[in-house]
């Protein structure tokens, strides 16, 4: 069950990372993760499922971000800074206000694959399937969006496409919140995509490699945690970071040998 969770969660995170890095908005992951974390923490006050409350928080954060960028033409990184700081403040405020043990909230911060359930696996599978279908159905449109958002605005319903992407990104973040942790998700989404873009020759191979390297990073992190008795979330971060280092080292050695 744990290996399957690593494959599904890591695959969806890696695949989503390809679009996030392609849009040059890597901090979108951090802002959305903290929005999901804030939603999950405050949802605990009302005894709501962390998935439902986290998704609501992620959706609110993503919607606010889209509203600032699309409706008010705020520069994307500036908008991300605003949303990130707001959501981080709300998340830690919620943790501070919660009574009793903080273990549940801290688990969402750091994550642990061992807490995955059968229901989580179903959700991970559904989100990954939706992401694959989305990438396939809007193949040409997404290529144009990644190439130039301004050009996409002229020729496409770019706002709708961007909103759909934000919705899927919120879903990916939410389903990985408890397994990887809100503070560590950034690396699992961005690092495999960075490595894939360095290795891939085409758009399609980049998508495939991002998903495979994301799944590999999650599985590698779990194996490292199991063998060394270390926190799973932290090991996934180290695994994905090591992946980027190896790819960059390989490219450097290849250039020097030419």
N, C-alpha and C positions, 0 to 999 in steps of 0.2 A: 504493500500500500504506500509506503514512504517513497520507494523508488518511482512509482507511478506518479505520485504527487510532484516529485522533483522533475520528472520528464514533462508533465503537463504544465506545471507552473513555470518552470524555466523556459520551456518552449514558447509559451505565450508571452512571457516577459521579453525574451530575446527578439521575437518577431515584432512586437510592438516597439521595441527599442530602435529597430531599423527606421521606422517612420519618425520617431521622436528625434533621433540624431539627424535624419535627413531634413527635417524641418528646422534644424539648428536651434532646438528648444529643449536641451537636456534637462534643464531645471524644472520643466513641466512635471517630471516624475516626482521630484521632491515636494513641489507644491501640492500635487494631487495626493501623495502619500500622507502628508500631514493633514490634509483636509479629510481623508478617510479615517485617519487616526483620531481626529477631533470628533468626527461623527460617531465613531465606535465608542469613544470614551463617554460622550454625553448620552449616547444611546443606552449605556449601562445604567444611567440614573433611572431610566424608564423600563428597564429589564427587556430591552430589545435585543434581537440577534445582532452580534457584532458585524455580520456580513451585511444585513439590511441597513443598519445604522451607518456602517462604514461606507457602503455604496452611496447612500444619501449624501453623506459628507463629501465624498469624492465628486459626486455629480454637482453639488452646489459649488464646490471649488472650481471645477472645470467650467461650469456655466458662467461663473463670475469672470474667469479668465477670458473665455470667449467673448463675453460682453464687453470687457475692457478693450480687447484687441480689435474686434470687428465693429462694434458700435461707436466706440470713442477713439479709435485709431491710436491707442496707447502702444508704444513700442513693446514688442513681445517680452523681452527680458525685463523691462521696467514693470510690466504688468505681473510677470512671474514673481518678481521681488516683493511686490505689494501683497499678492495672494499668499505667498509662502510665509511671510512674516505674520500675517493675520491668522492663518491656520495653525502655525506653530504656537502662537500665543494662546489660541483657543484650546489646542490640544493639551498644553501644559497647565493651563488654567483648569481644565476638566480633571486632569490627574490630581492637581492640588486640592480641588474641591471634593473629590471622591473620598468617602469615609471607609475606614477599615483597611485591610491589606491592599497594597497596590499591585499585587502579583498579576492580576488580569490585565491591567493597563500596561505594565512593564513587559508582559508577554507580547503585546501588540507592538511595542517599541523594538524589541530584539528578535521576536519570532522564534519558532521551533517547529520543524517539520514533523516532529513526533506527535504533535497535537492534531494532525490532519485526520479527518473523518471520511467515511464513505460519501456523505453528502458533499463535502468539500471537493472530493474527486470528481463527482458528477458536474459540479459547477465549473471546475477547472476545464473539464472536457468540453463543456458547452461553450465557454468563453473562447477557448482555443479554436473550436470549430467555427464560431461566428467570425473570429478574426481572419481565419483562412478564407472563408467565403467572401468577406468584405474585401480582402486583398485581391481575390480573383475577379469579383464582379466589377470593381472599380480600378482595374489594373492601369488603364491608360490615364484615367483622371488622377490617380495617386502619383503616377510618374510626373505629370505636369505640376501637381501641387508641390512635390518635393523639388522640382527644378526651379520653379518661381511662383510664389504665392501671388504676386502681383499679376502675372500673366494668367494664372488660374482664375483670379477674380474677374477678368475680362471675358474669358471663354467658358467658364464653368459656373455652376452653383457652388462656388468654393466655400461659402459660409455653411451650407448644409453638409458638405463633405467634411469640413473641419469639425463641425459639431458631432458628426457620427464618429469621427476618429477620437474626439475627446471622450465620448460616451464609452467606447471600447477601451480606451486607456484607463478610464475610471474603473471599469470592470476588472481589467487585468491587475490593477493596483490592489483592489479590494480583495480579490481571491488569494493574493499572495501576502496579504497584510500579516496574518497570523503565522504563516509558515516561514517567511523571511524576515519580517519586521519592518515597521514604517521607516526607521532610521537607516535601514540597510538595502531597501529595495532599489535605490538609485543605481547601485553597482550592477545588479542582476539585469536591469533593463538596458543600461548604456554600454557596459563593457563588452558583452557578446556582439552587439551591433557595431561597435568601433572595430573590433577584431575582424568581423565579417566584411566590413567595407574595405579593410586593408587587403583582404584575401580575394574577394569576389571580383570577377571580371564583368559580370552583367547584373542588371537589376534583379532578375529572377534568382540567380545564384546567391546574391546578397540576402534576399529574403530567406532562402532555404538555410544558408549558413547561419544567419542570425538566430533562427529557431533552434537549429541543432547545437550551436555553441551555447545558447542559453540553457537548453536542457542538460548539456554536458557540464556546464558550470555548476548547476544545481546538484547534479549527481556527484560530481567531484567534491563539492563542498560537504555533502552528506557523508561521503566515504571518509574524507579527512576528519570530520567530527567524530565518526564512529571509531576510527582507528586510534585517534589521539585523545578521545574523551573531551572534546572542546565544544563550545556553543555552535549549533548548526548555522545560524544566520551569519555569524562572523566568518565561519569557514567558507560559506558560499561567496561572500565578499572577496576573501583572499583567493579563492579558486578563479573567480571571474577576472580579478586584477592580474593574477599570474598568467592567465590566458592572453591578455593584452600585451603583457611584457614579453611573452614568448613570441608572439606574432611580430612585434616590433623588432625584437632581436633577430628573428629569422630574416626579416626584410633587410635589416642592416647588413647581415652577413652575406646575403645574396648580392647586394649592391657592391660590397667590397670585393667579392669574388669575380665580378664581371670585369 
